[in-house]
């Protein structure tokens, strides 16, 4: 059984200037009885978030721009203010020409893009397995394990596809050796792409946070703006817990973590919460609501590398147990796995 987690759309970014941008063109034709008036194209290029807009005339619209490689994009369609309606559809945007059509039932068809053809194939294979349980469930059933198999099979059959690289980013609890082997199976062009180099950098970071390695030190600020470093806890067992107030699985884990904290706090053990919140108010409100008595910090200094990046955190909740000597001795102690603290705290 796999416990649900929040996947972070965070990758280590390399300078986009090192890769030549190429033009793209998106031509749309909406076969809709009602009359939307604006189309928005939203995507992230390098570290820039783009929100482009185009007026829809007789169901038609056009977007142009430049990209250094494929990205996920969202087409959002707005109706006149009196209607108060809008809808969005996701697709892959890459250099080249795309033709987007949308039927009356809001089904999106993208032509001129191999990536979107491959994405349709993947969705069809996943549909054969069935629908996974919703995020509201504390546990996901065996369908998720079967879905993993399909996704891994997709990677082996599509070693040149950007989707394969995205799937590797999203594999939860997939060991470092397995990730390295799967990444090595991708084509040289994909491994040397902007996204491939970012993934390779993430693998190097993962190597530095394996069990037995010295935990990378970091400094973040608490709710009062006071800087706190991991090295301040040297001499204690400290569970570094990555979470966020908007992460439902994180909040579901908190009662169990609080119970473990109260049970083991007299055994030279404590917790250091590291929030990925962007809203300080939401972060503080959830700390108070959840009655979390341990130290809490959050990344508030853009000049420093965040703790989440240092530890290659791709999913939350995520945690690392650090020994009094400052070495990583366990990770992902969640749910029943927190009972391992009884034997780990010597």
N, C-alpha and C positions, 0 to 999 in steps of 0.2 A: 504494500500500500504506500502510495506517495502522497505526502502532505502538500497542500496547495501553497504556492508562493507567488510573489509579485516579480515578474520579469522586468528588469530595468533596461530601457532602450538607451544604454550608455556604452559607448565604445571609446577606446583610446584613439584620439584623432591625430592624424599626421598633417603637416602643412599641405593644404590643397594646391598651393602654387606649384608643387612638384609634379603635378599631373595636368596634362593639357585638357582644357575644357572643350567640349564639342557641342554643337547646337542641337536642340530638340524642337519639335513642333507638335502640338496637340490640337487636332481638329475635332470638334464635337458636333454631334447631331442628336438631339433629344426628341424622340418620338413620343411626346407627352401631350395629352389632351389639354391639361392646364398649362399655363404659361409662366414658367420661371423667368426671372429677368436678369439674374446675375449668377455667374459661375466663378468659384474661387478655386485656385490650385494651390495646395499647401504641401510643402516638402522642406527637407533640411539638406542643404548643400554645404559640405564641410561643417563649419560651426555656425553657419548662417541659416536662420529660419526664414523661409520665403512664403509670403501670402500674396499671390498674384490674383488679379480679378479681371473678368471680361464680361461685357454685356452680351446677353443672349438675344439674338435677333432671328425670328422665325425658327427657333429651336437650334440655331447654330452659334458656335463660338470658336475662338482660336487663342491658343497660348503659344508663346515662343520663349526660348531662353537658352542657357548653356549649362551643361553638367560635365563633371569629370568622370562620372560613372553612374550606374543605376542607383536609384533610391526608391523608398516607398513614398507614395504620394496620395493625397486625398483630394478628390473632386467634390466640392461642396456646392450645392445648388440652392439658391435663395429665390423665394417667391415675393411678390409685392408685399409691402408692409401690412396691408389689410388682411392678407391671407395668414400671416404669421407662421409660415411653414418653411422648412428647409430639410435637406437630407444630404448625406455624404456617402461616398463609396471609395474604397481603397483600391489602388492598383500600383503596378511598378512603372516608374518613369525612368527612361534611359535616353541617351543620345539617339537621334533618328526621328522618324515620323510616326506618329500615333494617330489612329482614328478611333474615336470613342462614340459608341452609340448606346442609347439607353431606351429600353422598351417601356410600355405603359406600366408594367409590373416592377419597374425600377431595376431591372436586370441590366448590368453593365457588361458590355462587350468591348474589348480592346484589341484592335487589329494592328499589325505592323510591329509587334513586340514578341520575341521568342520567350522572354521571361514570363510574360503574362500567360502565354500558352502553357508553359511549364507549371505555373501556379495553378491553373485550372486542372491540370493532370493531378497535381498533389492533392487538391481539394476533393477530386473525384475518388482518389484512393482512400483518403481519410473518411469519406462518406460511406464507403463500403464497410468500415469497421463499426461505425455508429457514432453517436454524439457523446462527448465527454460530459462528466458531471459538471455542474455550475460551480463558479468560484465560491458560492455560499456554503458549499459542502466542506467540512473540515478534511475529509479524505476523498481522494479520487479513486475510482475503481480500476479494474484491470484493463479497461479500454485504453487508459493512458499508456500503459505498458505496450499494448499492441500498436498504439499510434506511434510510439517511439520507434518501433521496429520498421514501420512504414517510412518514417522520416529518414531513418538511417539507410534504408534501402534506396530511398530517393537520392541521397548523397552519393552512394556508390554508383548509381546509374546516371548521375548528372554531375560529373566532376568539374565541369566548366561553368556551372550555373551559379549566379549570385545568390539564388535561393538556397543552395546547398550551404554556402558560407553563412547565411542567416540562420539556418537550422542548427549549425554547429554552435553559433552564439547562444542559441536558446536551449541547448541540451542541459537539463538540470541533473546534478549528481552524476555527471559523466566524468570519469577519472581523467587525470592529466595525460596519462599514456594513451588512453583511447582518443582523446581530443587531438593529440599530436599525430597519431596514426591517421585519423580521419582527415586532418588538415593536409598531411603529406600526400594523401590520395587525390587532392584537388589538382587541377592543371597549374603549371607554372605561371601562366598569365593571370589566373585568379588569385594565386598566392601572392603575386607581386602587385596586385591592384591596390588601390587606396584602402579598401576594406580588408583585403588580405593582409597587408602590412600591419594594420591596426589589430587584427586578430592575432597575428604572430607576436606583436608586442604584449598583448594580453596574456598569451601563453607564457612568455618570459616572466611576467609578473606573477602568474600562478606558481611558477617554480620557486619563487621566493617566499611563498606562504604555505609550503607543505609542512606536514607534521615533522618536527625535529629541527626546523629552521628557526633562527632568531626572528621574533616578530618585529616587523618594521615599526619604528617609532613614528608617531604623528602627534601633532598639536592642533586641537580644535577649541572652540570657545563654548562655555556653558551658557545657561539661560541669562546670566548676569553679564555676559561678555568677557568673563575671565578665562584666560588661556589655560587649558589642561592638557598635559602630555601623557601618553601611555607609560613613559618611563617613570612617571610619578607613582605608579602602582607597583614598581619593582619590589619584590619581597612578599607579594601576595599572589594568590591565584586570581586572575581577573578574566571574566567572560566578556569579551568585546562583542556587543550585540548591535548589529546594523538593522535599522528599522525606519519606519516613517508613519506619520499619523494617518496618511491616506491609504496605507497598505492594510487591507482587511485581514489577510493571514497573519500579519505581524501582531495586530491587536488581539487576534484569537490566541496567540501564543503567550501573551502577557500574564494571564492568571497563573499559568504553569511556571513561568519564569519567576514571578513574585513568590510563589510557593517554594521554589528551589532556593531563591535568595534568602528567605527567612529560615529555611532548614539548614543551610550551610554557611551563613554569614559568620558564625562563630568558629569556623574551621579555616580561618585565614583566606576567606573567599569573598569576592565582591563582583559586581557587574558594572560595566561602563557602557552606557547606551550611546550609540552614534547615530544620530538622526540624519536622514537624507531629505528632510523637509526643506522647502524653499520659503514657506510661510512660518516665520518665527512664532506668530500668534497661535497658529494651529498646532505647532509643536508643543508649546508650553501648555496649551489647553488640554492636550491629550495626556501629557505627563501628570497633570493635576487630576484629571478624570480617572486615569488608571492607577493613581497612587503609587508611582514608581519611586521608591526611596533611594535608589542608587544614583551615582553621578551620571549626568547627561550632557553630551556635547553635540554640536552641529557645525557643519562646514560654513563658515561665515567670512572666510578670507580668500578672495579669488586669486591672490598672489601665491598661495600654497597649493601643493597637490593634495587633494582630498584623501581622507583615510580610505574611503570606498575605492578610489583608484589604486592606492597602494596595495590593497588586498584583493584587487580584481573582482570586486563584488558585482555579480551579474543578477542575482536574485536576492530578494529579502522576504522574510527574515533570514539572516545569515549570521552566524556567530563563530568566534574563535576562542578557545580556552588557552590562556597564556599562563605558563608556570611562573613561580616566584623568581626564577632565573631569567625570565624573559623569552622563553621558547614556546612555540606553538605545540601543544600536546593533544589537541582534539579540535574538531570543528563540526558545525551543524548539530549541536546538541539541542534538539527541539523535541517537544512532546515527551514521550516515554524515554527518549534518549538522555534526557536530563538526569535520569536516575544513575547514569554512568558516573556522575560527579562523586558518588559515594566511594567509588574505587579509585578515581583519578586524584582526589584530594588526599594526599598522603600525609 
